[in-house]
Amino acid sequence: MKTLLLTLVVVTIVCLDL
């Protein structure tokens, strides 16, 4: 669902920030 996609996007951003 869109919620899952949004979560994946947030996780990716956090990983890139690290």
Phi and psi in degrees as GROMACS dihedral restraints (atoms count N, CA, C in turn):
[ dihedral_restraints ]
;  ai    aj    ak    al  type     phi  dphi    fc
    3     4     5     6     1   -62.6    20    10
    4     5     6     7     1   -34.6    20    10
    6     7     8     9     1   -62.0    20    10
    7     8     9    10     1   -41.9    20    10
    9    10    11    12     1   -64.9    20    10
   10    11    12    13     1   -41.8    20    10
   12    13    14    15     1   -63.7    20    10
   13    14    15    16     1   -41.4    20    10
   15    16    17    18     1   -62.5    20    10
   16    17    18    19     1   -40.8    20    10
   18    19    20    21     1   -62.9    20    10
   19    20    21    22     1   -42.5    20    10
   21    22    23    24     1   -62.3    20    10
   22    23    24    25     1   -40.0    20    10
   24    25    26    27     1   -63.8    20    10
   25    26    27    28     1   -44.1    20    10
   27    28    29    30     1   -63.4    20    10
   28    29    30    31     1   -44.0    20    10
   30    31    32    33     1   -61.6    20    10
   31    32    33    34     1   -41.7    20    10
   33    34    35    36     1   -62.8    20    10
   34    35    36    37     1   -43.2    20    10
   36    37    38    39     1   -63.1    20    10
   37    38    39    40     1   -43.3    20    10
   39    40    41    42     1   -63.2    20    10
   40    41    42    43     1   -43.7    20    10
   42    43    44    45     1   -62.4    20    10
   43    44    45    46     1   -41.1    20    10
   45    46    47    48     1   -68.2    20    10
   46    47    48    49     1   -35.0    20    10
   48    49    50    51     1   -65.8    20    10
   49    50    51    52     1   -35.1    20    10
